[in-house]
Amino acid sequence: MATTNLSSTAGVSPTTLSGPAPSPETIVDATIEEYRSDPIDVLNLSDAEGELKYLRMLQSSYERTVRDLASHFAAMPKKEEIHLFEIGAYLGVVSVSLRKLGFKVTATDLPEFVNNPRLQRRYAGFGIELVAVNLRHYTLPFPDHHFDAVVMCEVLEHLNFNPLPVLYEINRVLKPGGLLYLALPNLVCLRNRVAMLRGKSMLAPIKEYFFQLDRNANMLVGIHWREYTTAEVRLMLERLGFSVTRQFFFDLSNPVNDRFLLTAAKKILYGAVPSFRPNQVTFAVKASRPQFDFHFCDANSFIDSSRRS
């Protein structure tokens, strides 16, 4: 029986080897398992085990992202000619999995993560360009019309500043008709609605504020500063030159790990009210490049003084 190797060296796509192309689920599972034998410990906190648990917790989300993108570009046979850009790539599960499927991939995350030499070697080993970017500076170091798709999963809610210039910059680097794949929590999920009805906060607990400033905690950007509804996401994107083609809700939890009654209750509730689900995805394509004269100053931005008006 022919087998497919799910490891890779720089510039080599495993799908070009013998055997049928593996499924996105198989690729993601194998990619996560590689962190067991080759851990990263991105902040040098001796937390490699915690990172692996985090990746396993989000595995279903990673699988959905890779599956969605593979399906979106299924009709295009030359995957190596499709240039994908992942923002907030972190340890690289999605970027590496997409690279294994044959796509050309560029990835970015905070300098605090990207400067880790083990992480750099991880990306370089798969021929993925890794670039350090802090989104609060509102600049992506790429030319206009550079990417076929931008992937931004579980990032928007972590921005503690106005996200509009970031989304506008994404529009700039996308090719006309290029795809923005955006995944994030759903502000009006059932959990948040129940919390509000009980008089409880649905925002990040105060203890996370302390964790974020603890040099020994792996919580550098873990806080959800602002979540959004699907209508708010649509409004932002359409004003910024995108055409929203699809939006849907999903649940990160794994039914295998849930008890029977909980799984049954979710099926009923989520079936009746899809917006009860805790997460959302938006597909949007670049339809135009509207002109905005954003006003930047010390009070509303972190950008370089030369760009302030």
N, C-alpha and C positions, 0 to 999 in steps of 0.2 A: 504493500500500500504506500502510495506517495505521501510524504509529509511536508508540511510547510513550516519553516523556521520562523519564529516570531521575534527573534533578536535581529539586530541589524548593525552594520558598520556604516561609516559616513558615506552619504550619497547613495546607499543601496536600499531599494525598497523590497521587503520580503515578498510582496505579492508577485514579483517577477521570478521567484524561484519555483521549484517543482510543486505540483499539487494545486488543488483549487484554492481560490482566495478564501481566507478565514473570515468568519463573521465579525462584525464590529464588537459583539459581546466577547468573543474569544480573544480578540486582540486586546481589548481593554483589560480583561482579567489577567492575561499574560503580562501586560505592561505593568500593572500594579504589583504583580508577584515579583517582578524584577527588583523592586525596591527592598525586598526582604534580603536578597543576597548582595545588593549594591545600594545601601542606604545613603541618603543625602544629608540629613540633619542640617537643614538650610540655615538656621540661625546659630548653629554651633552650641546648642543647649543640651546635647545628649538626649534628644527627643526623637530619634529615628523611629522608635516603636510607636510613639504617638502619631507621627506623620503617616505611618502605614495604616494605623487604625482610622485616621481621618480619610485616607484615600479609599479604604474599604467602605466607609460610611457613605461616601459620595459615588460609589461605583455605579449605581443605577443611573445617576445623573450623567456621568461620563459616557456610559453606554448609549443613553438617549441622544446625547450631543453628537457622538461619532456616527450613530445610525442615521440621524436626521441629515447630517451633512453628506454622508455617503449616498443616501437616497436622493438628495437634492441634485447632486452632480452625477447621478448614475448614467445619464444619457451621454455623458462626455467621456469617451474612452481613454483619452490621454490625460490621466490624472496629474502627471508630472508637469503639465502646462497650466494647471490650476493653482494659483498662488493664494494660500490661506494665511491669515494673520490672526493669531490668538492674543488677546489682551487679558492680562491676569492669568498667565499660563501656569504659574506656581511651579509645582514639581514636574509638570509636563505630561501628565497622563493623556490629555486630549491631543496635544500637539504631537507627541510621539506616536500615538495610535493612528492619527491621520497620516502621519509620515509613512507608517507601515502599510497603509492602504495605497500609497503611491503619490499622495499630494505633495506639492512643494509647500513648506511651512516656515513661517517666521513667527517668533514668539517674543513676548515682552512681559516684564513684571518690574516690581520695584528694585532699585539698586541694592537694597539690603538683602534681597533674595538672589538677584542675578550675579552679584559679586562672589558668591560661594563657588569655589573652584570645582567641587564635586558636581554641582548643578551644571556648570559650564561644560564639563566633560560629558555629562549625560546628554545634553542637547547636541553637542558637537558630534558625538558618536552616531547620531542619526542624521547628520547633515542638516540640522535645523539652526538657522540664524537666531541667536538670542540677543535681545537688545534691552538695556536698562532704561526704563522710562518711569517718571513719576507723573501721573496724569494731572496732578494739581497745577502743573506748569502749562497745561493746555497745548502741548506741542508733541506731535509724533514725527520722528526724524526720517520721514520718507517723502518721496515726491508725490505730486498729484497723480490720481488715477493709477495707483500702483498695485492694488490687490483685487482679486476676484471676489473675496469674501473676508469679512471680519467676524471673528467669533469672540463674544464677550459674555462669559457665563459667571454668575455669582460675583459680579464686580460692582455694578451700578449702585447697589445698596450700601457698599462700603465707602463711597465717596463722601467725604465730609465738607464738600464745597459744591458750588453750582455745577451741575453736570452738562449744561447746554454746550459750552465751548468744546468739551470732550467729544460729544456726539457730532458736533459740527466738524471737528477735525477728522473724525472717522469718515464722514461724508467726503471730505477732501481727498483722502488717500484711497478711497474706493473707486474702481472703474465705473463708468456709467452702466447702470443695470446690475452692479455688483450687489452681493448679498450681505446684509447685517443680520447675524444670528445672535439674539439677545435672550439670555435666560436669567431670571432673578426671582426672589420671593414675591408672593402675592400679598399685598397689603391687607386685602379684605378677606383673607382666608378665615375658615371657621375658628381656628385657635385665637386669632386676633379679635374677632367679633365677640367671642365668649369672654375673653379677658376684659374688654371694654364694658360689657354688660355687667360683669362682676365688680366693676369699679377698679380694675387693675390696669396697670400700664401694659401696652403691647409693644413698647420700645425696649431697647437693650437694657438689661438690669444695670444698676449703678456699679455693681461689683466688677463688671467688665471694663468700666472706665479705669479702675485701678489695675486690672490685669494688663490693659494696653500699655500702661506706663511702667510695668514691672519688667526690668531687663532680663529676668529669669523666666518669664512666661512667653510662650509661643503664641502671642496674641497681638502682634504688631498692627494688623489691620483687620482684626476679627469682628469689630463692631458694625452692626447694621445701623447706620446713621439715618437713612431715609429709604423706606420701601415705597412701592408704587402700585397703583391699579393698572389693569390693562388699558383702560381709557387714558390714563395719564401718560403711559408709555407711547400710545398711539399719537396723542396730541404733541408730545415733544418731537417725535420722529417726523411726523408730517409737516410740522412747522420748519423743520431743518432739512427738508428736501428729500425725504424718504417716502416711499409708498408701502404701506403695511399690507402684506399679502396673506398673512395667516397669524393667528394668535390662539394659544391653547393653554390649559392648566394641567398640571401633573403633580404627583405625590412622590416625594423622594423615598419614602419608606418602602421596605421590602416585605411583601405579603408573607414570605416564608418565615420572617422573624416576628410577625404579628400573631396574636391569638385569633382564633376563629371568629369569635364574636366581634372583635375590633375590625377585622377584615370585612366581615359582613356589614357592619355599621357604616364603614367608609364607603363601601360599594353603593349602599342605598343613598347616603347623604351626598356623596360626590356625584352620583348619577342624577339626583334631583336638582342639585345646585352645583354646577361645575366650578363656580368661583369659590366654593368652600375649600378647594384644593390649595395646598400651601405654596405652590410654585407656578411659574408661568414662563412661556416661551413666545417670542415674537420673531417672525420672519419679515424682513423689510428690504426693499431694493432701493438703490440710489436712483431717484427719478429726476432730480435737478440739483443745481448748486445755487441756492438762494444767497443773497448778499445780506450780511448782518454787520453792523458797526458796534460790536460789543464794547462797552465801556469798562475798562479795568483800572483799579486803583488799589491802594493799600488795604482799604476796608473790605474789598470783595474778591480779592484774588491773591495768588502767590506767584504770579508770573514775573519775569524779569522786568525791571523798570523801563526798559527801552520799548516794551510793548504796551505800556499803560497810556491811557489817554485822559 
